[in-house]
Amino acid sequence: MSIQGIFYLIAVILLVLAALPISSRGISLALLGAAFALLAFSWDTITN
Protein backbone atom coordinates (compact mmCIF):
# COMPACT_ATOMS: atom_id res chain seq x y z
CA MET A 1 0.00 0.00 0.00
CA SER A 2 1.33 3.40 -0.91
CA ILE A 3 1.64 6.41 1.36
CA GLN A 4 -1.25 8.00 -0.51
CA GLY A 5 -3.44 4.97 0.23
CA ILE A 6 -2.52 5.09 3.90
CA PHE A 7 -3.48 8.77 4.09
CA TYR A 8 -6.84 8.00 2.46
CA LEU A 9 -7.39 5.15 4.92
CA ILE A 10 -6.62 7.42 7.88
CA ALA A 11 -8.97 10.05 6.46
CA VAL A 12 -11.83 7.57 6.15
CA ILE A 13 -11.30 6.27 9.68
CA LEU A 14 -11.24 9.80 11.11
CA LEU A 15 -14.37 10.82 9.22
CA VAL A 16 -16.22 7.72 10.43
CA LEU A 17 -15.12 8.44 14.00
CA ALA A 18 -16.30 12.04 13.61
CA ALA A 19 -19.76 10.79 12.66
CA LEU A 20 -20.08 8.75 15.84
CA PRO A 21 -21.61 10.38 18.92
CA ILE A 22 -18.35 10.51 20.88
CA SER A 23 -16.70 13.64 22.20
CA SER A 24 -13.13 14.55 21.42
CA ARG A 25 -11.60 17.32 23.46
CA GLY A 26 -9.92 20.17 21.66
CA ILE A 27 -9.62 18.61 18.20
CA SER A 28 -12.18 18.17 15.47
CA LEU A 29 -11.93 14.70 13.97
CA ALA A 30 -13.85 15.84 10.90
CA LEU A 31 -11.36 18.62 10.16
CA LEU A 32 -8.43 16.30 10.79
CA GLY A 33 -9.97 13.72 8.45
CA ALA A 34 -10.52 16.36 5.78
CA ALA A 35 -6.90 17.48 6.15
CA PHE A 36 -5.67 13.91 5.64
CA ALA A 37 -7.94 13.52 2.60
CA LEU A 38 -6.55 16.71 1.11
CA LEU A 39 -3.01 15.58 1.85
CA ALA A 40 -3.65 12.23 0.17
CA PHE A 41 -5.25 13.91 -2.84
CA SER A 42 -2.30 16.26 -3.34
CA TRP A 43 0.46 13.78 -2.42
CA ASP A 44 1.66 13.37 -6.02
CA THR A 45 1.97 17.12 -6.46
CA ILE A 46 3.79 17.55 -3.15
CA THR A 47 6.33 14.80 -3.76
CA ASN A 48 7.10 15.53 -7.42
N, C-alpha and C positions, 0 to 999 in steps of 0.2 A: 504494500500500500504506500502510496506517495505521501509526501508532506501535505500536499493540497487535499488529498482524501482524508487525512487525519484531521485537518482543520475543519472540513465539512462535517465530519463525524462529531467533533466537539461542538460545533455550532448547533447541530440537530439535537444533541443531548441537552445542551443548555436551554434551547428554546422549548423543549418538552418539559424540562424542570420548571421553567418560568410559567408554563401553563398550569402547573399543579398548584393547589391551594396551600403552599408552604411559604413561610416568610424567610427572607434572607436579609440580614441586617447590613445596611450600608451599600450594598451593590445590587444593581439590577441585572438579573440573569438574562432577561430579554435583550438588554443593550449589549451585554457581553457576548451573547450568542450572535447578535447581528454583527458585532465587530469581528468575530471569528469567521462568519460567513463572508464578509467583505474582504477579509484577509485571504481566505481561500480563493475567492473569485479573482483577486488581483495578484495572486502568487506568481504567475508566469511573468507578469509585467515587472514585479518587484525584483525577481531574481535574474532577469535577462537584461 
